[in-house]
Amino acid sequence: MPIDQLVAHSLNEKIVKEIKAEMARQGVSQSELGELVGRTQNAISRRLTGKVQFSVGEIEEIAQALDVTVDQLIPRPKSRRAS
């Protein structure tokens, strides 16, 4: 797999983890999230299982629906300190 696809896949996995965590904190089901963003539960499930990657627009819609910022759903790399 080319490096750009590996990076995109890894980032998507991290975004999925953050979305799932926020859904759990708020007690929001896949069906409820789907209703909030105008998608079916199946469409949400396919994204949360990694079968389909989230688009930038979908991340923005989900952030708005969950009342969080996009930054909260996109994990930032930890800074490295020089030893």
MODELLER restraints for C-alpha pairs under 7 A, 6 or more apart:
rsr = mdl.restraints
at = mdl.atoms
rsr.add(forms.Gaussian(group=physical.xy_distance, feature=features.Distance(at['CA:12:A'], at['CA:53:A']), mean=6.29, stdev=0.5))
rsr.add(forms.Gaussian(group=physical.xy_distance, feature=features.Distance(at['CA:13:A'], at['CA:50:A']), mean=6.96, stdev=0.5))
rsr.add(forms.Gaussian(group=physical.xy_distance, feature=features.Distance(at['CA:14:A'], at['CA:75:A']), mean=6.71, stdev=0.5))
rsr.add(forms.Gaussian(group=physical.xy_distance, feature=features.Distance(at['CA:15:A'], at['CA:73:A']), mean=5.71, stdev=0.5))
rsr.add(forms.Gaussian(group=physical.xy_distance, feature=features.Distance(at['CA:15:A'], at['CA:74:A']), mean=5.45, stdev=0.5))
rsr.add(forms.Gaussian(group=physical.xy_distance, feature=features.Distance(at['CA:15:A'], at['CA:75:A']), mean=6.91, stdev=0.5))
rsr.add(forms.Gaussian(group=physical.xy_distance, feature=features.Distance(at['CA:16:A'], at['CA:48:A']), mean=5.64, stdev=0.5))
rsr.add(forms.Gaussian(group=physical.xy_distance, feature=features.Distance(at['CA:18:A'], at['CA:73:A']), mean=5.31, stdev=0.5))
rsr.add(forms.Gaussian(group=physical.xy_distance, feature=features.Distance(at['CA:19:A'], at['CA:73:A']), mean=6.13, stdev=0.5))
rsr.add(forms.Gaussian(group=physical.xy_distance, feature=features.Distance(at['CA:23:A'], at['CA:29:A']), mean=6.83, stdev=0.5))
rsr.add(forms.Gaussian(group=physical.xy_distance, feature=features.Distance(at['CA:30:A'], at['CA:41:A']), mean=5.58, stdev=0.5))
rsr.add(forms.Gaussian(group=physical.xy_distance, feature=features.Distance(at['CA:30:A'], at['CA:44:A']), mean=6.22, stdev=0.5))
rsr.add(forms.Gaussian(group=physical.xy_distance, feature=features.Distance(at['CA:30:A'], at['CA:45:A']), mean=6.72, stdev=0.5))
rsr.add(forms.Gaussian(group=physical.xy_distance, feature=features.Distance(at['CA:31:A'], at['CA:40:A']), mean=6.98, stdev=0.5))
rsr.add(forms.Gaussian(group=physical.xy_distance, feature=features.Distance(at['CA:31:A'], at['CA:41:A']), mean=4.60, stdev=0.5))
rsr.add(forms.Gaussian(group=physical.xy_distance, feature=features.Distance(at['CA:34:A'], at['CA:40:A']), mean=5.18, stdev=0.5))
rsr.add(forms.Gaussian(group=physical.xy_distance, feature=features.Distance(at['CA:34:A'], at['CA:41:A']), mean=5.32, stdev=0.5))
rsr.add(forms.Gaussian(group=physical.xy_distance, feature=features.Distance(at['CA:34:A'], at['CA:44:A']), mean=6.12, stdev=0.5))
rsr.add(forms.Gaussian(group=physical.xy_distance, feature=features.Distance(at['CA:36:A'], at['CA:65:A']), mean=5.90, stdev=0.5))
rsr.add(forms.Gaussian(group=physical.xy_distance, feature=features.Distance(at['CA:37:A'], at['CA:61:A']), mean=6.12, stdev=0.5))
rsr.add(forms.Gaussian(group=physical.xy_distance, feature=features.Distance(at['CA:37:A'], at['CA:62:A']), mean=6.52, stdev=0.5))
rsr.add(forms.Gaussian(group=physical.xy_distance, feature=features.Distance(at['CA:37:A'], at['CA:65:A']), mean=6.66, stdev=0.5))
rsr.add(forms.Gaussian(group=physical.xy_distance, feature=features.Distance(at['CA:46:A'], at['CA:52:A']), mean=5.67, stdev=0.5))
rsr.add(forms.Gaussian(group=physical.xy_distance, feature=features.Distance(at['CA:47:A'], at['CA:53:A']), mean=5.67, stdev=0.5))
rsr.add(forms.Gaussian(group=physical.xy_distance, feature=features.Distance(at['CA:47:A'], at['CA:54:A']), mean=6.19, stdev=0.5))
rsr.add(forms.Gaussian(group=physical.xy_distance, feature=features.Distance(at['CA:59:A'], at['CA:70:A']), mean=6.79, stdev=0.5))
rsr.add(forms.Gaussian(group=physical.xy_distance, feature=features.Distance(at['CA:60:A'], at['CA:70:A']), mean=5.97, stdev=0.5))
rsr.add(forms.Gaussian(group=physical.xy_distance, feature=features.Distance(at['CA:63:A'], at['CA:69:A']), mean=5.57, stdev=0.5))
rsr.add(forms.Gaussian(group=physical.xy_distance, feature=features.Distance(at['CA:63:A'], at['CA:70:A']), mean=5.49, stdev=0.5))
